[in-house]
Amino acid sequence: MPLIEVNQIHLAYEIHGQGLPLVLIAGLGYDRWMWHKMVPYLADKF
């Protein structure tokens, strides 16, 4: 999983699909796993 450091905070990210960028932000207490079913559908347009 790629990481980027911003203001001494390490963020993991994933890149899927093509087109306009879309950033999915999980709420408090959740991780990126909550998007696993939606990513394939969103990757068709974003």
MIDOTI-527170 format. One line per 3 residues: their letters; for each residue x, y, z of N, C-alpha, C. Coordinates in Angstrom, 3 decimals. Layout:
MIDOTI-527170
a	X:Y:Z:X:Y:Z:X:Y:Z  ...
END
This chain:
MIDOTI-527170
mpl	0.851:-1.164:0.000:0.000:0.000:0.000:0.899:1.230:0.000  0.746:2.112:-0.979:1.564:3.324:-1.000:1.193:4.272:0.144  2.197:4.981:0.623:2.009:5.955:1.692:2.543:7.308:1.245
iev	1.943:8.363:1.753:2.432:9.713:1.554:2.456:10.381:2.923  3.467:11.218:3.163:3.548:11.934:4.432:3.166:13.392:4.209  2.197:13.867:4.972:1.733:15.249:4.895:1.684:15.797:6.319
nqi	2.455:16.835:6.581:2.497:17.443:7.922:2.737:16.405:9.008  3.686:15.539:8.787:4.078:14.480:9.725:2.971:13.462:9.986  2.035:13.348:9.061:0.974:12.337:9.138:1.129:11.422:7.935
hla	1.147:10.127:8.150:1.272:9.157:7.072:-0.119:8.734:6.603  -0.361:8.884:5.321:-1.648:8.517:4.738:-1.448:7.418:3.704  -2.250:6.371:3.803:-2.252:5.312:2.795:-3.285:5.676:1.738
yei	-3.016:5.294:0.487:-3.965:5.609:-0.574:-3.995:4.498:-1.609  -5.063:4.476:-2.376:-5.225:3.535:-3.483:-5.688:4.326:-4.695  -5.304:3.866:-5.864:-5.751:4.495:-7.108:-6.484:3.446:-7.926
hgq	-7.714:3.772:-8.340:-8.539:2.881:-9.142:-9.199:3.689:-10.247  -9.456:3.084:-11.385:-10.234:3.710:-12.444:-9.496:4.806:-13.189  -10.273:5.554:-13.979:-9.764:6.660:-14.775:-10.793:7.768:-14.749
glp	-10.373:8.976:-15.125:-11.306:10.098:-15.179:-11.067:11.086:-14.060  -12.107:11.838:-13.732:-12.003:12.839:-12.679:-11.676:12.185:-11.339  -10.855:12.844:-10.521:-10.521:12.266:-9.214:-11.709:12.309:-8.255
lvl	-11.762:11.329:-7.398:-12.780:11.249:-6.355:-12.068:10.792:-5.090  -12.246:11.514:-4.011:-11.615:11.170:-2.739:-12.699:10.646:-1.807  -12.494:9.452:-1.292:-13.430:8.850:-0.337:-12.799:8.947:1.053
iag	-13.522:9.532:1.984:-13.000:9.731:3.334:-13.869:8.947:4.305  -13.239:8.054:5.045:-13.970:7.250:6.024:-14.225:8.075:7.280  -15.313:7.775:7.950:-15.654:8.485:9.179:-14.878:7.951:10.372
lgy	-15.126:8.525:11.507:-14.452:8.153:12.738:-14.698:6.677:13.058  -13.634:5.959:13.296:-13.752:4.554:13.656:-13.817:3.595:12.480  -13.769:4.111:11.265:-13.801:3.250:10.083:-12.514:3.387:9.313
drw	-12.225:2.411:8.502:-11.044:2.398:7.659:-11.506:2.335:6.213  -10.565:2.255:5.296:-10.932:2.228:3.870:-11.674:0.955:3.472  -11.707:-0.059:4.329:-12.416:-1.307:4.008:-13.891:-1.066:3.734
mwh	-14.460:-0.007:4.319:-15.896:0.228:4.155:-16.276:0.573:2.718  -15.299:0.939:1.884:-15.575:1.312:0.494:-15.383:0.143:-0.473  -14.973:-1.027:0.001:-14.564:-2.111:-0.900:-15.653:-2.545:-1.892
kmv	-16.920:-2.458:-1.539:-17.975:-2.857:-2.480:-18.323:-1.747:-3.468  -18.068:-0.505:-3.108:-18.428:0.618:-3.973:-17.333:0.955:-4.992  -16.090:0.669:-4.672:-14.966:1.069:-5.532:-15.108:0.557:-6.964
pyl	-15.456:-0.693:-7.216:-15.577:-1.146:-8.610:-16.611:-0.338:-9.415  -17.710:0.050:-8.802:-18.730:0.819:-9.506:-18.274:2.267:-9.729  -17.638:2.847:-8.749:-17.152:4.213:-8.880:-15.989:4.319:-9.855
adk	-15.193:3.254:-9.976:-14.031:3.273:-10.870:-14.434:3.376:-12.334  -15.676:3.064:-12.664:-16.139:3.177:-14.045:-16.186:4.635:-14.511  -16.391:5.577:-13.587:-16.529:6.989:-13.951:-15.455:7.880:-13.378
f	-14.848:7.452:-12.284:-13.851:8.293:-11.600:-12.513:7.605:-11.551
END
